[in-house]
Every structure is written in C-alpha cells, then in structure tokens.
Amino acid sequence: MFESLVRNFSPGKPLKTGFGRSLSRPLRAEALEQRMLFAVTPLGALPSDTGEFLLGKVAVTPVLFESNGQVDNQTQNWTVEEIDAVLAKVTEGVGWWSDLLDTLGTVHDLEFIIDDTFAKTPFSTPYEPIDRPSTDFTLYAGGFLVDQGQGGATSLEEAVYGFNHAQREKLGSDWSFTIFIVDSSDDADGLFAAGGNFAAAFAYAGGLFVVTPSTRPASTIAHEMGHIFWARDEYPGASTWTDQRGYYDTQNTNAADNPTPGFQQEISIMRGGVPLNDAYTGLVSPEATLAMVGWQDSDGDGIFDVADVPLSMQATGYFDAENAIYQFRGEASAVPLINANSSGNQSDITLNRISEVQYRLDGGDWIAALTPNLQTVSFDLSIPIGAPFTTIEWRVIDVSSGVVSPSLVGKNVGPAVPMTGFTGVTYYDENENGLRDATEMVLPETDVYLTRNDGTPLYFGAFAASEFSNGAIATASLPYDLAAVSEIFDPQVFVQNSGVLPDAKTFQFYDALRGRWVERWDANTAFETQLQEDVGSLTVRVYGAQQSSYARIEAFNASGDLIGRVTSEELDAGEQTDLRIERPEGDIQRILVYGYAGSSVLIDRVEYGFNPEVKTDALGVWQIPFLPSGEYLAEFQSAEVIYSFGGTAQVLNVDHGEFQVHAVAAQRISSPQHNVVLAEDVNEDGGVSAVDALVVINDLNRYSARVLTWDDPTTFMVDVNNDGAVSALDALIVINSLAEIPSGSGEWINSWSGSSKNHEGVPSTEVTSEAEIENSPAGGFSVLGWAESADSDRARESVDSPNADRDEEQLYGPVAVWKLQQGWKHHYFAANWLMRNH
C-alpha cells in the first residue's frame, strides 16, 4: 500500500498500510499471442516515460522470485496453483481500472497486456525475500535486472526503466511497468521482516515497479497501480493535501489532512482500509484522484484533456480541372498537451493518431482519402473528382477519440491552404472582373513584401554568438534582452569560445563559485530571450552537449503564461539542429531554452519575428504565418515582367477570428523589353532592319532563350512578340517583317558566296550535313559564318566581326539556322539577307 519516489532508491519513511479484500471481477487482459505488435513509443515519450497517464495499452510484467537456499534458508516454494492464483489477482487488480473507466462514459479504452513469462517460471534468487526487510528488494530485483541485460545501468531505477521500455517494445504497448512478487504463502503474517521502510506492498511511481507479497489482495494491486501512474496516497500520515502530481499536476485535495472548512473525504482507491475496499467494490474514486492518472475532462465532451488537443495538418491542395483530379500534399501530426507534472521528465506525450486523411465536397459526408493510423504522416494525394463541386474541405482525424484538425478549405478555382496568418493567392485576372475564374492562371514565384500598416518594417531579426566580441553582452541598445535564468548564477549572458565546438563561439554564463565560464544550458540554468514585441515564431540553433541531449524551448506571453513548448529529437554530442517554436496567435514575448531530461545543450544563434519577404509557391499561394491580428501593407511583384499588381501597396487584414484567403489580381502589361511603338525595331533606331534580327540573335547567343526577369541584363527591346520571354521566334518575326519590305527600298541578295551548298543553300563550310541541324537544340540556333558584302572589292567579311566595312557600307547579314518545335514536327529555316540601301 505504499509508494515512494526516491531517485537512486533511497527509501523514505515507512507508511501505514491499508487492507482490502479481493473480489471476483471480470478479467480484462489480452493474451500476448493474440496481439499484432507495433513497437512504437508514444509521440513525445522518452524510454524512461513508461507510465505518464493511464490510457491506451499497458504492459504488465509480474516477476516471481523463487529462493534457492544459497544465501538464505528456503522457507517458501511456489506451487502451480499459487502462481495461477497470483496471476489472477494481478489480472483482476489492473482490470479494475478498465472497469472504472467504462463507467465514465468517455471515448477512451484501456487495455492490459500481461506477460506471464517470469511468473510461470519464477526467477531463482539466493535470498528469501519475505524473510528480509522490504529495503532488501534491491538484492533480488537487481539480480533479475542484471539477468535481463540491464547490468550496465548506473542505478536500479535506470535498470527498471530499461527493462520496462524493452517490454513496451516487445509487447507493442504504450506504457509498461513491473510487479515484483515475493512468495508469502507460507509466511505467518504475509509481511516483510521488520527493519525496512515497508511492511507490505509498495510502489515507485512514474512507470517503475510494484513490490508486493503474494498474499496481498487484488485491491492492493489496483491501489499500487495508481501510484505507477502518479496518484498519491490519501490516508492519514501519507501524502499531504498540498502535494501535486500527474500530467495536470493535480492537487491531492482528497488527502486526509485537507483543512478546508466543510471538507469530507471521499472513498477512494488511494485511501486505506475500509474506504479503499468500498471504492474498489463500488468502482468509484474522486475527481482529483482520477485527474492524477490523467482522467480529467474539463469541457465534459467525453475526451480527457490529455487527448483533447486538435491534430495538426500543414498542407496545400488545388483542383486540376483539366484532368478532374484534386492534388493534395502535406503532413500531419498528433499534438501533445503540455505536461504540467511536477515529477518525472515532464515529457509532452500524446497517444492520438492520424487515423484518416479525409475530404468532403460541398458539406457532404467525409470520405477517407488515406488511412495511415500513424502519429505523424506525410502524404501526396491525387484524388479523382468527376462530379462538379464548389467547395472542398480537408482534415485529419483520430477515429478512436474523434479528435480532428482544423479544416483546410479550398474551391474548385482556389487552393486549399492552412488557415493561419497572412495567406493568399496571386493570379492573372484575364477578364478583369476582379474574381479568380477557373481558366485564369496563378502566378508562382511572385515576390510578396509585408510591412505594418504605417509602412514600417515588421519586427524581425536574428543574432548569433559569432557576431559579438568575447565578454558580456550589453543589450541596452538591442531589440531584445538576454539573461541566464538560474537560482544560483548571475543573469548576465556572455560570449566565449566554445570548449565543445571547434572554432566557434557560444552563449555562456559565469559560474562564480567555480570561477569558470559555462556553455551548457540545462534545467537549472536556462537561456532566456525577452523580445520587445510579440512574435509568432522563434528558431534557436542548438547543439548536443553530450550523448543523448535534448533541447527544449518554452514560450511565454506578455502575462507570463506558458503558451507553448517544443522539444528536439535526441542529439549526439556536437550535433546541431534548428529548433523552432510557433504560435499562430503571434503572442510570444519570451522564451527559455535549456537541456531537457537531465541533459544540456549549447546555443549560438536565435532568429525571431516575421520574415516579411516570401514567394508564392507553384499554386500561386503565399503565406506569412503567425502574425498578430491587424492591418498590413502588402506589395507584390510577379516573377514574369508582363504582369503587374499596380505598383502600390495593398491594405490587407489578418483576423484570427475570421480567416481569409486574399486573392490578389494582376493585370497584363507590356514587357519592358518590348518596343510598343514598333515591335520589330529592337535597337530603337526608328526603323526595322537586319540589324534588329542580329541584335536578338546575339542576345540569345549571349544569354540564351529565357523568360525575362525584372533584373534581366539586356538593354535592347528583344521581346518582339511581347510574351515576356526571348526566343528564336523573336528573331524570326523580325526576319519575316524584313521579307515584306518593298523591293524598291533595298536589294536582297539571297545567296551564298565562296562555298558549295548542300542543304537548302547552307554553306558546306559551316553545316556539313542535315544531321548537324537535326542535332541542334530545339528552340535554339547558331550564327554559322560569313555573308558576302556588296561593296566594290567583294571581300569576304565575317558577320559580327570588326572586319566588316561598316564605314563604307551598311552590312546586315545574319546567317542563321534554327530549329523551331511546333507540335510533332521540326521545321528548319536557313536564310541570308543582305540589304544595301540605295
């Protein structure tokens, strides 16, 4: 009937025992061989988190001890009947909690998987446990743990956690604990020998173990199992009413010493004697008692608070109308409630799962598009949709609990996007009606720049240890403040060379007691960043300070409330990760960063605030999440130079109470590299000549065919057809226009000189076979050689070379071969125009 939580097992004072009687109850155990095993630790749990809240699947391992007389005289011997009887009590005792849960009308299930391996074959020990004081359990339990491969542990506690975690993985459960059972069937009083802290059963809380004589009733098993999941004793002389524990850090208000006027202690499984027995018989216990094991439903919806947390889905989708397929891709995850336990690791853990990715059309029934049944999942879905629809909604759901994610809503002509922050889509409003129509294209790679509504920049920045000189950081002139939060050390933050990371600096504090700099941040000394304004996200670059390091960020609002927490994956010594914490409400004002679960981390960079510059994605969608509600100014610039958003900032609103996808329309404009007066006049000399074609050709040879950008290097009007790109087609348009010039305006010489011709007039000195043209790149061309000038000496002069007699004649002669791809055919064109003005 006792419970103690003492690190390294230094037993506390003995507590009084309560007695209960065993009752016949339905058994709720699942045979091992009937289970399909999934060895996955719950999301957020460490190997030492083996009993944080009492839901899901619990592995129970009874270990029986048989003395062999090598040290102590053998006074007890297990019989088959005794083993079966004690297993029945274990099954009944743990099953009491399942039966109790069934009376509460919740969505939850509780299963126990009892591994009877070490009960059917008791572990041989040289000690007779019942004849020894209770504190000698370390002898026989330790021997068993060494035999199970846990001999390398630094403490018995660590060894038990290692064994329990191994059992969790073996049995495919969420939690796991051990019951050490000593044979007391032939003992006079069924109690341990005098001199120890405990006379009968006791437990070590938080997923560790129970030690009990075999003759204790099933109600004792139920009581001790309450301790495994953090419940406290409530009888006189045990835990006090001010004690707190459990996932919600619940106060032990049903304790016997509660001084509140009018307090009447309720019967409870965590009391002793008759009240315990009555609670066991009546399947009841107080709300405070049940809250300690995780059974608290604050909003009365049948879902305990530990599971009543919306799932997360970050995804985008759009409807491919041409192929009648909806494309939806992203990732989803269960989200743990922040663990407020004042004991244990304080790991944020959830058992929720992504059972299904669902969608529905126009408010109809939900349809499962994917059934992963995982706690985290990435997906890329293509869903055929033949029927007409206007609106599509997407969500993920945990089918067992009914917990869902916020829905993502899309249209047949608009994308589905996360409903957070500043979000929208850019498109070309071809019909200029101000609405996004199905045939109107989106504009990917559009630059979006956001400011406050008065035009001032958003609060955004970063700082790194490498930017500071060694010594104390003076933050008076900085837009943030730094501190070492500790009960021992001075709060001043310093920068010094790292002793772990080569050629690097880290943020550190000073240990005046030992006269040294310390760069390892842990739960005793946290790195604090205080911001001047609220933000929605921060990213901290951290490093493992030793093997099995975990970094944690806690976020607080302006009122000092803990509003968010994230924990890194396990880090090796020196291993780097960027740990990010986010809040859609944009209300983070302060963070603490430290090593979690007994580890420490190094820190050298912090990024905070809202990145005001983003680009739209392939769907034309932009998103700047985690902004506070309010009005903002947004400027847009299309990646394509033929689309404009008007050139002035637009006033857009962010409202967390009413999410909106902003549809921002662009209009068609002329390309800045297009001559709007005379399109073929590429060099803007007022006329059209072969030089204009040559300018395009030379531009393409220098910069290649391309879509024009706002910083394109060309200075000529090479976008002849005004499509926002430069290609061989632009040169061809100029050449075709030249072919239409009246003959009186000049002489066309359409011939080659000085070489034979083998392919439609192409000189063999430059193109020797049709294959040479065939192998030229589609959409490309080459200047192939020289053209004959029309001067008096008939000299050969290379086109685009300084040898041309441009002082005597105007030489226009681009000799070009290019291949244009149209449909399924390749068309070739070879030409040499030499025009001489008369």
Secondary structure, DSSP 8 states (H G I E B T S, - for coil): -EE---GGG-------------------EE-GGG--------BT--TT-S-SSS-EEEEEEEEEEEE-SSSS-------HHHHHHHHHHHHHHHHHHHHHHHTTT-S--EEEEE--HHHHS-EEESS-GGGSBGGGHHHHHHHHHIIIIITT-SSHHHHHHHHHHHHHHHHT-SEEEEEEEE--TT-SSSS-BTTSS-SS-EEETTTTEEEEETTS-HHHHHHHHHHHTT----STTSS-TT-EETTTTEE-TTSTT---TT------TTS-HHHHHHHHHHT---HHHHHHTT---TT-SSS-TTT-S--EEEEEEEEETTTTEEEEEEEEE--------SSTT----B---B-EEEEEETT---EEEE---BSEEEEEEEEE--S--SEEEEEEEETTTTEE---EEEESSS-B--SSSEEEEEEE-TT-SSS--TTS-B-TT-EEEEEETTS---SEEEEEGGGS-SEE---TTSSEEEEEEESSS----EEEE-SSSTT-EEEEEEETTTTEEE--BBTTEEEEEEEEEEESEEEEEEEESSSSB-EEEEEE-TT--EEEEEE---B-BT-EEEEEEE-TT--EEEEEEEE-TT--EEEEEEEEE---EEE--TTSEEEE-S--SEEEEEEEE-SSTTEE--SS-EEEEE-TTS--EEEEEEEE---TTS-SS-TT-TT-SSS--HHHHHHHHHHHHHH-SEE--TT----S---TT-SSEE-HHHHHHHHHHHHTS-GGG-EE-----SS-EEETTEETTT--SHHHHHTS-TT-EEE-SEEE--STT--EEETTSTTS-TTTS-----EEEEEEEETTEEEEEEEE--EE--
